[in-house]
Amino acid sequence: MQEEINHLIKWLQRQVEDAKVNGLLVGISGGLDSAVVAHLIERACPGKAIGVVMPIQTHEDDLFDAKQVVETSGIKGMTVDLTHTHKTMLEEIKQPIVKRDEWQAKNNRLADANLRARLRMSTLYTIGTNYHYLVVGTDNLAEWYTGYFTKYGDGGVDILPLVQFTKGEVRKMAESLGVPQSVIDKNPSADLWEGQSDEQEIGTTYDKIDAYLTGEKIPSKDQDIIERLHQKTAHKRHIATHYIRNITQ
């Protein structure tokens, strides 16, 4: 795993050189994947990496874990509280739809959650523009394959260093990098709403997704969930569909 880490650090350094930027930044949630990325980018660009904590009614435990990640990685930390911005923006968007009596209450939680992810993306790019840094994503192979990310939210990034690694491999990487054990062991959550759990929302576990992706046999019900998610979210892994004119002479 240390060899993989060394390769990733060199790869990150090449991305900085090729893009002719000054450094790298990542959003730190207090979870495993962002913790690993924070450690990696600080090692790749010492003193020229930023970890941005972006709470939106975030639980104190997650904020504590995010702070630990900043401290253990040595990355420059920055906090932008988006709680008020998110609330105001969601209400402003809802208002004209409610007036038309067309607001779909059943979709409220998903709309709320996706807005959180997209606000965080916009925040990272605004900071990235200021410092002339690349925005680094945190999606791992399990999340990428199942489409467990918000389009133009946490999926809206410049580079994805972990996208070829299973969740289990990312966990081993975290141990080698010195990520706090409390972060390594915590229940995965994208902090999209109170009590939200990745595995509960996906409908299967990361262990089973990892097993499927590495060719191991898993229960048919879990395989069906994974394959259905992969097909349903294909659009997230491609750029927007565009029309091509058929020009004839």
Secondary structure, DSSP 8 states (H G I E B T S, - for coil): -HHHHHHHHHHHHHHHHHHT-SEEEEE--SSHHHHHHHHHHHHHSTTSEEEEE--SS--HHHHHHHHHHHHHHT-EEEE---HHHHHHHHHHHHHHHHHTT---GGGHHHHHHHHHHHHHHHHHHHHHHHHTEEEB----HHHHHHT-S-TTTTT--SB-TTTTS-HHHHHHHHHHHT--HHHHHS-----SSTT--HHHHHSS-HHHHHHHHTT----HHHHHHHHHHHHHTGGGGS-----------
